[in-house]
Amino acid sequence: MTLKDLALVIGLGAAFILLERLIPRDRSQRVLRPGWTTDLLHTFIGGWLISIGIFAVGVALSLLRVHAVPQAIAGAIRSQPHWLQFVEILLLSDLGVYWIHRISHAVPALWRFHAVHHSSEHLDWAASHRVHPVEQLLFSTAAAGPAILLGFSPGPLALYALVYQAHAHLLHANVRIDFGPLRHVLGSPAFHHWHHADQREAYDRNFAALFAFYDHLFGSFRLPKGRLPERYGVEDPVPRDFLGQLAYPFKATAAPAPSSSGSSRGPMAEPDPIR
């Protein structure tokens, strides 16, 4: 994690702590809620590991682009206005996020990494950092990899990375925001909180990050009107400590545990019909 990354995390953290005090979803939830020390370690130590990995993947993809993508295609893309490239990156990258996210719920080996993120029983801005480094590399590659390979300009790519990080904090924040009539188009905290709900009706729903319409398109949207999730987390035996969470996916005995309803949080259980 560079000094720029550190400053960004601290700045976003301060802004979202203030926002969570002003319009909280759960007024009783404290800033230093259970699990905050684990998320702090994910933020800084895990973030440092992720930064190294993302840099290596970015270099590898840039080198691959030179040999795999015709220069005419990269040139045509870069000749577009930066604002148009930015919009195209948003749409392309979130489609990648949707499918790697959905696959992570469907494939047992990937679910064990993703279960670390779902183990948060209290959602706020810091919970967005509870992610296994291996999983984050997969998500980052699926999100930004196609845009890097196609030769999009560095400026729009950098802006996308900033927007993606800020929006990830918002999705997990302890705030009352659902975007009103745009909730079916854009991913909101209410939309993503239902993805994290440890309730049978919410399993394997709301995979998109920025664009909720992808979930409409692929039949996985759920956002009950006037209702909030009752609880978060997973039944899987994910350790509560940072080192235990890093090791958890590699343990041969790690497997989804049955929920109280007899179904499993992951890999993908057949969801209830959308209401």
PyMOL commands that set and color helices and strands:
alter all, ss='L'
color gray80, all
select helices_A, chain A and resi 3-22+36-68+71-78+82-106+108-118+125-129+133-150+154-172+180-184+189-196+200-202+213-217+242-250
alter helices_A, ss='H'
color red, helices_A
deselect
rebuild
show_as cartoon
